[in-house]
Amino acid sequence: MRHIALPRFWRHYRQLPKEVQELADKNFELLKTDPHHPSLHFKKVGRKKQLWSVRVGAHYRALGVEKPHIGVAGLNPHAEPGDLFGPEESREIAPAVESARGGGINAKGPLPPDTVFARTKDGAFDGAVAMYHDQGHIAVKMLGIHHGVNVTVNTPVIRTSVDHGTAYGRAGDCRADEESMFRAITLAAEMVENRRRARAAAKA
């Protein structure tokens, strides 16, 4: 069984007492080698989603989603079947989704881009894939323009940035909101830590 921890997990992890962190590390190693060890109480919980719970001492639990469900947006309006607005859905996106599913990724699409992000927010999907910059950023900025972080993935160098413009008109006069910058720097640090842990686990 493969386990992936997202940045949000590590944020909460670092807020735990040191002794709980050490126990969590110990139990995670045990989980990877013997998930059925009685001390872990590793089991499915929840009704709607395939959630798994693992015990960390007497007072803490870690929860995980089994095969996160990913919604993939189409490129053209309504991801219209029959290529009414263009062939991208049938020629590019649908085959890519099928390829992902063949690789064990629980993806669905292409889906109408005017509803997939709202459905994701409502819990139909655990994440959504946009086809281009503005398509995804409209959804992110509606949720909170100062809370978003832009991340470049699958590169050897970790790169994050604010999810809005550079605000040249506010530069130097202490009027710009720094929240997105703070979150971008924090996420970059979390990604560095995740890579360090992944490399250490691979060597173990």
C-alpha positions in Angstrom: 0.0 0.0 0.0 1.4 3.4 -1.0 1.0 6.4 1.3 1.2 10.1 0.3 1.0 12.9 2.7 -0.1 16.4 1.5 1.3 19.7 2.8 -1.8 20.2 5.0 -1.0 17.0 6.9 2.5 18.2 7.7 1.2 21.6 8.9 -0.9 19.8 11.5 1.9 17.3 12.2 4.3 20.1 13.2 1.7 21.5 15.6 1.7 18.2 17.6 3.7 17.7 20.8 7.2 16.4 20.1 6.5 13.0 21.7 3.4 12.6 19.5 5.4 13.4 16.4 8.0 10.7 17.3 5.2 8.2 17.9 3.6 9.1 14.6 6.9 8.5 12.8 7.3 5.2 14.5 3.7 4.1 13.7 4.1 5.2 10.1 7.1 3.0 9.7 5.1 0.1 11.2 2.2 0.9 8.9 4.4 0.5 5.9 5.7 -2.9 7.0 2.8 -4.3 8.9 -0.5 -2.4 8.4 -2.4 -5.1 10.3 -0.4 -4.8 13.5 -3.0 -4.6 16.3 -1.5 -1.5 17.9 -2.4 0.6 14.7 -6.1 -0.2 14.6 -5.9 0.4 10.9 -9.4 0.3 9.5 -11.9 1.9 7.1 -14.2 4.6 8.5 -16.9 6.9 7.0 -19.8 6.2 4.7 -19.5 8.3 1.7 -15.7 8.3 1.1 -13.2 5.5 1.4 -11.4 6.9 4.5 -8.8 5.0 6.5 -7.9 5.6 10.1 -4.7 4.7 11.9 -4.1 5.1 15.6 -1.3 7.3 17.0 -1.3 6.6 20.7 -4.4 6.8 22.8 -5.6 10.3 21.7 -4.7 10.8 18.1 -5.7 9.3 14.7 -4.5 9.9 11.2 -7.0 9.8 8.4 -6.3 9.1 4.7 -8.4 8.9 1.5 -8.2 5.8 -0.6 -7.5 6.6 -4.2 -8.5 10.3 -4.2 -11.1 11.1 -6.9 -9.9 13.6 -9.4 -12.2 15.6 -11.7 -10.7 16.7 -15.0 -12.1 19.7 -16.7 -12.7 19.9 -20.5 -11.2 22.6 -22.6 -14.3 23.7 -24.6 -17.7 24.9 -23.3 -19.6 22.2 -21.5 -17.0 19.6 -22.7 -19.6 19.0 -25.4 -19.7 15.4 -26.7 -19.4 15.1 -30.4 -16.6 17.7 -30.7 -19.2 20.4 -31.3 -16.8 23.2 -30.3 -13.5 21.4 -31.0 -11.8 18.0 -31.0 -9.6 18.4 -27.9 -11.9 16.5 -25.5 -12.0 13.3 -27.7 -8.5 13.5 -29.1 -6.4 14.6 -26.1 -8.2 14.8 -22.8 -10.3 11.6 -22.8 -7.4 9.4 -23.8 -5.2 11.0 -21.1 -7.9 10.4 -18.5 -8.1 6.8 -19.6 -4.4 6.4 -19.4 -4.4 7.8 -15.9 -7.1 5.4 -14.9 -5.1 2.6 -16.4 -2.2 3.6 -14.1 -4.4 3.4 -11.0 -5.5 7.1 -10.7 -9.2 7.5 -9.9 -9.8 10.2 -12.5 -13.0 11.2 -14.3 -13.4 13.5 -17.3 -13.5 15.5 -19.4 -16.2 17.2 -17.4 -18.0 20.5 -18.1 -15.5 23.2 -16.9 -18.3 25.4 -15.7 -19.4 22.9 -13.0 -16.4 20.7 -12.1 -14.9 23.2 -9.7 -18.2 23.8 -7.9 -18.6 20.0 -7.7 -15.1 19.7 -6.2 -15.9 22.3 -3.6 -19.1 20.4 -2.7 -17.1 17.2 -2.2 -17.8 15.2 -5.4 -14.0 15.2 -6.1 -10.9 15.4 -3.9 -9.2 17.6 -6.5 -9.7 19.1 -10.0 -7.4 19.5 -13.0 -7.8 22.6 -15.1 -6.8 22.8 -18.8 -5.3 26.3 -18.7 -4.3 29.2 -16.4 -7.5 31.3 -16.2 -9.8 28.3 -16.1 -8.3 27.2 -12.9 -7.5 30.6 -11.4 -11.1 31.8 -11.6 -12.1 29.0 -9.2 -9.1 29.6 -6.9 -9.6 33.3 -6.7 -13.3 33.0 -6.1 -12.5 30.8 -3.0 -10.0 33.4 -1.8 -7.6 35.5 -3.9 -5.2 36.1 -1.0 -5.1 32.5 0.1 -4.0 30.8 -3.2 -0.5 29.6 -4.0 0.8 28.9 -7.5 3.0 25.7 -7.7 5.1 24.4 -10.5 5.1 20.6 -10.2 7.3 17.7 -11.5 10.5 19.8 -11.6 13.8 19.3 -9.9 13.6 22.7 -8.2 10.7 23.6 -6.0 8.9 26.7 -7.1 5.9 28.4 -5.5 4.6 32.0 -5.9 1.6 34.2 -5.0 -1.5 33.4 -6.9 -2.2 37.0 -8.0 -0.4 39.8 -9.9 2.7 41.7 -8.7 0.7 44.9 -7.6 3.4 47.3 -8.8 1.1 50.2 -7.9 1.3 49.2 -4.2 5.0 48.3 -4.1 6.9 50.1 -1.4 4.0 51.8 0.4 3.0 48.9 2.7 -0.5 48.6 1.2 -0.2 45.1 -0.5 -1.6 42.0 1.3 1.2 39.6 2.1 -0.9 36.6 2.9 -0.4 34.8 -0.4 3.3 35.4 -0.3 3.5 34.0 3.3 1.5 30.9 2.2 3.7 30.4 -0.9 6.9 30.5 1.2 5.4 28.2 3.9 4.3 25.7 1.2 7.7 25.7 -0.4 9.3 24.9 3.0 6.7 22.1 3.4 7.5 20.7 0.0 11.2 20.6 0.8 10.5 18.7 4.0 8.2 16.3 2.1 11.0 15.6 -0.5 13.5 15.1 2.3 11.2 12.6 4.0 10.5 10.8 0.7 14.2 10.4 0.0 14.9 9.2 3.5 12.2 6.6 3.2 13.4 5.4 -0.2 16.9 4.8 1.3 15.5 3.0 4.4 
